[in-house]
Amino acid sequence: MSTKYNIVSLIRKKRDGQSLTSDEMKYIVQAYTLNDIEDYQVSAFLMAGFLNGMNTEESAALTESMLNSGIVVDLSSIPGKKVDKHSTGGVGDKLSLILAPVVSAAGVPVPMISGRGLGHTGGTLDKLESIPGFYTDMNLERYVEIISKYNLVLAGQTKEIAPADKKLYALRDVTATVEFIPYIAGSIMSKKLAEGIDALVLDVKYGSGAFMKTIDDAIELAEALVRIGGQFGKRTIAYLTNMNQPLGFNIGNWLEVEECIHALHGDGPDDILKLSNLLSGTMIYLGDKAGSVQEGIKMSEEVISNGKAFQKWIDIVEEQGGDSSVIKNPESYPKATYEFELQSKNEGFIRSMNSYDIGMGSLELGAGRKTIEDVIDPVAGISLKKKVGDKISKGETILTGFTNKPATIEAVTELLYGAVEISSEQPKPERLVTHICDSEGTRAFEL
């Protein structure tokens, strides 16, 4: 670095509510990545920013410096617009496993780098690795090789991709500075921009099972992400989606893969099919293979109905070492030793389902991790039999739980009873997709 700043002076400046210049922001990120400044100093800086806010220029500089802390993948040798999708995370959100083969089968290259789950939300990598033999850990040479061959790659973040983000996120996690939109947006976009994409579709979730609990916070995050995408010359469209109940019926790694297999055959829950086709159609549109989102949705439905998307899924599973026999015959997959049913104590309608508590119940059964070191059980999880608005009789099954940890069943059952509310009146349905945010602004959207 050509410029040397005094880190204490920069902390003081931010503490006192002043804005940092782009060079000052870049210095902090670069110096921390190179271990030239201490954890406790950057912790103080993160808290000062968290408490006093950051303007647009600071946020852009933060993202750019995190992006440039590692390698930005060059995929210019691969024909076509490269498009990815990112979800801010939710319970039962397995859509990446559907979107990736669909969009690739429609002719759009999809370089997808995903993460692991921690807490109540599952991670795409954990779902993929429930497929025996499937590997997501690869170097950049192999990453480029696979996408060149199949117009698709499903990988984990390598050490070369945005290393500053990994360090800063670990620090944010232990300094109570995670829930800050400039930090969240910088973390998401630095990794996505480093993949080598030309455009990005975002699924920004809000509600009980999302990190953004209110629609106002979700809009603020969506607008920040779209703004950053535009600043870096990437076409970016975000949808705001409801996570006040789990997405689909299955929560848990292999259970969700199995639901994706059905969706790739055109079957499955209505919310999964509608949202996956919307996001796929938007990716196909941004990849210049369709003249509109609606045309892209039709192409998404077509590659599912003619079997091209499922064949693409088989191809990528086999290329990345996975056992495709369980994809072709999911019933052959091992089952959990124990299962139990949550039965309704009343007659009426499902009024609400607390997605967070359901996600935590799945975690306790073995489907998630409380710490990075925890080992996930791929067969553990929950399968819903009812969703919000459904009529239910006394004694009828609300959901089924699966686990190899029988000692958890009693406590999880109690948690899940508290997560499901039954009323005598049928609730009004909530919209699945409420807003769209793009370069033209944020507006209402109805799917």
N, C-alpha and C positions, 0 to 999 in steps of 0.2 A: 504493500500500500504506500502510495506516494505521500499521503497526508497523515500526520500523526496528531490525534486529538487527545485531550485529557479526559479520560472517562468520567472522573468525578465531576468535572465541569458540565459534561453532557447530562449526567444524572441530575445534577442540581437544576440545570436548565429545564429539563422535563418536569422535575418535581415542582418547579415554580410556575408551571402552566404555559411555558413557552413552546414554540414549535421548533423542531430540529430541521436542518437543511437535509437535502437528499444525501450529500456527501457525509454528513454526520451520522445519519441513519445507517448508511452503507458501512461506515467505519465500525460501528458497534457490531453489526452482524458478521463482518469479515474477521474482525479481531477476535470475536468469541469463537468462531469456527476454527481459527488457527490457535486457540488456547492462549491468546495474548492478553486477555482480560479474564477476571475470575467469575465463577458462578455467582457469588454473593453480590458482585457489582451489577451483573446483568439481571439478577433477581430484583434488585432495587430499581433498575431502569424499567423492567417489565411492569412492576407495580405502579411506578410513576405514570407510565403511559396508560395503564388500566384505569387509574383514578382520574386523570386529567384529559384523557381522550387523545385521538390523533386525527389530523386533517387528511384530506385526500392525497396530498403530496407525500406526506409521511408514510401513509399506507402503501402507496405505489412504490416508494423507495424500499420499504421493508420487503415487499413481495419480490421486487427485482433483485435485491441483494441476496435473498434466500434462494431464489432461482439460480443466480449465477455463482452460488457457493459450490456448485458441482457442475456436472456435465449436462448440457442441454442436447438431447438426442437429435441427430440429424436424420430425418426420414425422407429427405427430398428425392432420394433415388427411387422411392416407391411411388408409383403413379396414383393420382387422385388426392382428394382432400381427406386428411386423417382426422377422425372425429372420435371423441370419447364422451363418456357420461360419468357424472359424479353425483352420488347421493350423500346428503348430510347424515344419514343413518336413521334406522328405525327398526321396529320389531317385526320380523317376518319379511324384511325387505331383501328379496333375493333376485331383484330384477336384472342385475348386471349379467347373470348367467343366462338370461333369455335374450337380452338386448345384443350382447356381443356377437353370437352366431347369426342372429337375424340380420343385423346391419351389415355384417361382413358378407353374408349370402346375397345381400342386395347390391354388393359391389363397392361398399365404402370400407376402407381400411380402418381397423379399430385397434389402436395401441393402448391396452388397458392395464394400468398399474393400480393395484388395489391394496387395501390394508386388512389388518386383523381386527377382530372384535375385542372390546374390553368393556365390561359392565353389561348393561341390559340389551345392547344392540349387537347383532352378529356381524362378523367380518366376511367379506367375499373370499379372502384367501382360506379361511377356515372351512367354508362350504366347499370350495374346490378341492381342498386336501382331504375331504371326507371320501373322495373318489380314490380307491386304492391305487397307489403309485403316482398319482398326479403331482407334478412338481411345479412350483411357482418361483423358486429361488434360482435365478439365472444371471449370467453376466450380460452386458449390453450387446456383445457380439451375437449371442444366442437370441436375445430379444429381437434384434433386427432380422436375424435369419428366419425366425418363425413368422414374423409378420410379413416378410417378403414372400414367403411360401404360401401362406394361407389368408393374407389380408386380416389377420387377427393374432393377437398374443395376449395371454392372461398371466401377468407377472406380479411379483411383489416389488416393493421399493428396494433398489440396490443402494449400496453405500455411496455410489457416484451421484445419485439423484438427490439434489437439495439436502446435503448433509446438515446445513444450518437449521433446517426445519426440525430434523430429528433431535438435535441438541436443545433447541429452544422449546420444543414441545415437552420434552422431559422436564425441563425447568418450570414451564408453566404449570405442569401437572402437580408439582409439589409446592407451588407458591400461590395457589388459588387465583391464577390469572388465565384460566382456560376460557371462560365465558366472556370473551371480548371480541367483538366482530372484526376489527382490523387484524387481530392475531389469527382468528379462525380463517378469515378470507385469505390472508397471506399464506397460511399453512396449506390450505387446499390448492390455491392457484399456483404456488411455486412448484408443487409436485406435478400438477396437471400440465403446466406449460413446459416442464422439463421433458415430458414424454415424447415431444415432437409433433404435437397436434396442431391442426389448423382451425378447429372449431370445437366447441364444448356445449353439451347439454347438461343442465343442473336440475336435480330433484331436491328442492329445499323443503324439508319436512317440519311440521309444527304440531304441537299437541302433547298428550300425556306420554307418548313413547318416543318423542324426539328431544334433541338437545335444545331446540328453540321451542319454548312452551307456548308462546303467543304468536298470533299471526303478524303483529306489528314487528316483532323481533325477526321473524322469518323474512318479511319484506325487506327490512333493513339489510339483512345478510345477503339476500338475493341481489339487491341493487348493488351492494359492494362487490360481489363476485362478478356480476355482469360488467360493472364499470372497469374492474381490473382487466377482464378479458378484452374489452374494447381498447384499453390503453396499450395492450400488447398486440393489437391487430388481429385478435382472434374473435370470430363471430361466436357469440355466446347467448344462449337462451335458457332462462330458468323458469321452472314451474314450481308453484307452492302447493304441496300436497298434504292431506290430512292424515295424521298419525295418532288420532284419538282411539283407534282400535288397530290391532295387528293387520298387516297387509297379507292377504291370502288366508289360508287355513293352517299352514304348518310353520312352526317355530322350532329351530334346531337344524343342525348342519346337513346331515343326509336327508332328513325330512324335507328340507327346503329344496335340495337338489332334485329329489323325487317330484316335488311339485313343479319344478322347472321343466323336467322331462315331459310331464303331461302338457304343460303350456306350449312346449315346442311341437307338440302334436295337435295343438289347437284346442286342448281341453283345459280344465282348471277353473279356479275362482274368477268371477266376473271382474273384480277389481284388479287382479293380476293381469288379465288379458287386456283390459282397457288401458291401464297405465303403461304397460310394457309396449303396446302398439303405439301409444302417443309418443313416448320417449324414443322408440325406434324410428317412428316416422319423422320425428324432428331431426334425429341424427342423419337419416337418409337425405332429408331436405338440405341440411347444412353441408352434407357431403356432395351436393350438386347432382344427385341421382334422381331427384324429384323436384318438380316445379313449385311445390307447396307442401306444407305439413300434411294436409289431407291426402295428397297424392302419395306422400311417404308412408302414411298409415296403411293405405291400400297395398303398397308394395310389401310392407311388413307382414300384413295378413296373407299375401300371396306366397311369400317364400316359406311361411309356416305351412300353408295348405298343400303346397307342392313337394314338401319334404326337404327342400334345399337347406333350410335353417337347421333341421335336426342332423342332416348329414354333415354340415359344417361343425356342429357340436361334437359329433363322433370324431371327425378329423382332428380337431384341436385337442380333444382328450387323449387320443392316441399319440399325437405328436409330442405332447407334454408328459408322456409316460403313464397315463392313466389306463385303467382296466375298463375298456369300453363295453365289456360283457354286462356289467351292472347298469350301464346306461341303456343298453338294449333290453335288458331284463331286470328292472329295478326290484322286482319281487325276490330276486336271489340274494339281495343284500342281507347281512346279518341283522337280527332284531335285538332290541333291548330285552334283558332278562325279566324285568318287572314293568308292568303297566297298570294304571289305575284310572278310574273314571271320576270326574266331578259331576255329580248329579244335582239337578235343580231341586231346591227345597220348596219352591213355590211354582204356581202356574202364572203365566203372564207373558211379557215380552222382554227380551234383552234390551235394557235401557242404555247401558254403557259397559265398556270393557276398558279397564285401566291398562294400557299397553305397557307402561313401565313395570307394573307389578307382574304382568304375564311374562315379560322378558326376564325379569329377575327370577321368577319361578323356573323358567327354562334353564337359566344359568345354574341354579341350585341343583337341578336334576343332573347336571353335568355337561350341558350344551354350551356353556360359556366359561369365561375365566375372570377371576377377581384380580389376579396379578398376571403379569406377562409370562411368568414361569408355569402357570397352571396348565394341565393337560386336558384338552377337550375330548369328550366322548362323542363321536360322530352320530351315534344312534339315539342319544338322549334328546328330549324335547317335548313339545306339546302339539297336539293336533286338535284344532277347534272343530266342533260339530255345529256350532251356532255362531252367528255374528249379530251385531247390533241391529235391532228391529225385528229379529226373528221371533216367532211365537214359540213358546216352550211349555211343556206340561210338567207337573210335579213328578220327580223321579227320572225325567228324561236327561240324557247325557249332554252336558255343555261342552266338555272337552275330554280328551284322553291324554294322560301323561306317560312318558316312557323314560326309564332310567335303569342304570346298573348300580345305583346307590339307594338301596331300599330305606336306609335310615333318614333320607331326606323327604320321603313321601308325606308323612304326617304334617310337617311344617309347611311344605309347599301346598298341600291341599288347603290348609287354613289360609295361606296367602292368596290363593286363587279364588277361594270363596269371597274374600274381601275385594277382589278385583272385578267381580262381575255383579252388576246391579240389575235386578229384575223388577219391573213395575207392571201395574195393571193396564196402563195405556201404552200403546205403541208410539215410540218416539219418532219425531220427524227425521227423515234421512239427512245426513250431512253430505255436502259435496266432497268428492274425492280430490279434485283439483280445483283450487279456488282462484288462482291468479297466474298470469304469465308476466315475466319481466324480461325485456330485451332492450335494444338500443333506443326503442321508441318510448320506453318507460314501463311502468307497472299498471296493469289493468285487470279487471275481472275476467275469469276464464271458466267455461263450463264444459266438462267432458261428458 
